[in-house]
Amino acid sequence: MCRDLLPGQQLRQEDIAQRIGISRGPIREALQILGVDGVVKYERNRGYFVTQFSSDEMSQLYLARDLLETAVLVKLTVPADDDLARLVEANDAIRNAGTDVDVMMRYNDRFHAGILELSPQRLLVAEILRIWRMSVAYRALSLSVLADAATLAEDHDEMLDALRAGDGAQLADLWRAHRQVSLNRLLPILR
């Protein structure tokens, strides 16, 4: 579903309501909420559109993520075994996704959010997740150019090792490199 909508694409309430089989009222409310989060933009007399970012704006989003994510990750301690097991399970699902971008996105989000949610810094984590929602179409686009999900899972394996060791600084460095690769895939295709 995440690849069905492209940056700049118009969202017609009637089409969405028909597609998922509900009335337009809940669709309108959902679009308003997504507008507050910056996922969609409303244009008077035209309707809602998937937010489209320039390369400069995307760089700003990734800079904000870097600052916030680093502040959260460096303070993480070794998680409980069941938390680690959920992260490993999500990463295994990524590894087995092949070229299925929807599966990669779902479990990549679960993996990263799972790590972030280990933090007691709830306000920072909420802001990181808001930025993630803003860039969902772009993150899907970045993953869609991967030959398969193995590279993604290998990066995550290293992050898991740092997390198991309680090395938040190493985790933040690995996360930064991982994020930069994604941004490097996006920048050439943005205006």
C-alpha positions in Angstrom: 0.0 0.0 0.0 2.8 2.5 0.8 4.0 2.4 -2.8 0.6 3.1 -4.2 0.9 6.8 -3.5 3.6 8.9 -4.9 4.9 12.3 -3.7 2.7 15.1 -5.3 -0.1 12.7 -6.1 -3.6 14.0 -5.5 -5.7 12.0 -3.0 -9.4 11.9 -4.0 -11.6 11.2 -1.0 -14.2 9.4 -3.1 -11.6 7.1 -4.6 -10.1 6.2 -1.2 -13.5 5.6 0.4 -14.6 3.3 -2.4 -11.3 1.5 -2.4 -11.4 0.6 1.3 -15.2 0.4 1.5 -16.0 3.2 4.0 -17.8 6.6 3.8 -15.9 9.8 3.0 -16.3 11.2 6.5 -13.6 9.1 8.1 -11.4 9.6 5.1 -11.7 13.4 5.4 -10.8 13.1 9.1 -7.8 10.9 8.4 -6.6 13.3 5.7 -6.8 16.2 8.2 -4.8 14.3 10.7 -2.2 13.3 8.1 -2.1 17.0 7.1 -1.2 18.0 10.6 1.7 15.4 10.5 2.9 16.8 7.2 2.2 13.5 5.3 -0.3 15.2 3.0 -0.9 18.9 2.0 -4.3 20.5 1.5 -4.6 23.0 -1.4 -7.7 25.2 -1.3 -10.1 24.3 -4.1 -7.9 21.4 -5.2 -7.9 18.9 -2.3 -5.2 16.8 -0.7 -1.9 15.8 -2.2 0.9 13.5 -0.9 3.5 15.9 0.4 6.4 16.4 -2.0 9.8 17.5 -0.8 12.7 19.0 -2.6 16.2 17.6 -2.1 17.0 20.5 0.3 13.8 19.8 2.4 14.7 16.0 2.4 18.2 16.9 3.6 16.6 19.0 6.4 14.3 16.1 7.4 17.3 13.7 7.6 19.3 16.3 9.6 16.5 16.5 12.1 16.3 12.8 12.3 20.1 12.6 12.8 20.0 15.0 15.7 17.0 13.4 17.4 17.8 9.8 16.7 21.4 10.3 18.0 20.1 11.9 21.2 17.9 8.8 21.8 20.2 6.0 20.6 23.4 7.0 22.6 21.4 6.7 25.9 20.0 3.2 25.2 21.0 0.3 27.4 21.0 -3.4 26.8 17.3 -4.3 26.2 15.4 -7.3 27.7 15.6 -10.6 25.9 12.0 -10.4 24.6 12.6 -7.0 23.1 15.7 -8.3 21.3 13.8 -11.3 20.1 11.1 -9.0 18.5 13.8 -7.0 16.8 15.6 -10.1 15.5 12.2 -11.4 14.3 11.5 -8.2 12.4 15.0 -8.2 10.8 14.6 -11.9 9.8 11.3 -10.9 8.0 13.3 -8.2 6.2 16.0 -10.6 5.2 13.4 -13.0 3.8 11.4 -10.2 2.0 13.5 -10.5 -1.2 12.3 -7.6 -3.4 8.9 -7.1 -1.8 9.1 -3.4 -0.8 5.8 -3.5 1.2 7.2 -6.2 3.4 10.6 -4.4 3.7 8.8 -1.2 4.7 6.5 -2.8 7.3 9.3 -4.7 9.0 11.9 -1.9 8.6 9.6 0.4 10.4 8.9 -2.2 13.0 12.6 -2.7 13.5 13.6 0.9 13.8 10.5 1.9 15.9 11.1 -1.1 18.1 14.6 0.2 18.9 13.5 3.8 19.4 10.6 2.7 21.7 13.2 1.2 24.1 14.0 4.8 25.1 12.3 6.5 27.9 12.7 9.8 26.0 9.0 9.7 24.7 8.9 13.3 23.4 11.9 12.8 21.2 10.7 9.4 20.0 7.3 10.8 19.1 8.9 13.6 17.0 11.2 11.1 15.2 8.2 8.9 14.4 6.3 12.0 13.1 9.2 12.8 10.8 9.2 9.2 9.7 5.5 9.5 8.7 6.2 12.6 6.8 8.7 10.8 4.6 7.0 7.4 4.2 6.7 7.7 0.4 10.3 8.6 0.1 11.5 5.8 2.4 9.5 3.4 0.2 11.1 4.8 -2.9 14.6 4.4 -1.4 13.9 0.8 -0.6 12.4 0.1 -4.0 15.8 0.4 -5.7 17.5 -2.3 -3.5 18.3 -5.5 -5.4 17.0 -7.4 -2.3 16.6 -6.9 1.4 19.7 -8.7 2.4 21.8 -5.5 2.6 19.3 -3.8 4.8 19.2 -6.8 7.1 23.0 -6.9 7.3 23.1 -3.3 8.4 20.5 -4.2 11.1 22.5 -7.1 12.3 25.4 -4.7 13.1 22.9 -2.4 15.0 21.6 -5.4 16.9 25.2 -6.3 17.9 25.8 -2.8 19.2 22.5 -2.9 21.1 23.4 -6.2 22.7 26.7 -4.7 23.8 25.0 -1.7 25.2 27.1 0.5 23.0 24.7 3.4 22.2 27.4 5.5 20.5 28.2 2.6 18.1 24.5 2.1 17.5 24.1 5.8 16.7 27.1 5.7 14.3 25.7 2.6 12.5 22.2 4.1 12.3 23.7 7.4 10.9 25.5 5.5 8.1 22.4 3.4 7.4 20.3 6.6 7.2 22.9 8.3 4.9 22.8 5.5 2.4 19.0 6.0 2.2 19.4 9.7 1.7 22.1 9.2 -0.9 19.7 7.0 -2.9 17.0 9.7 -2.7 18.8 12.9 -3.4 19.6 12.3 -7.1 15.9 11.8 -7.9 14.6 14.8 -6.1 14.4 18.3 -7.5 
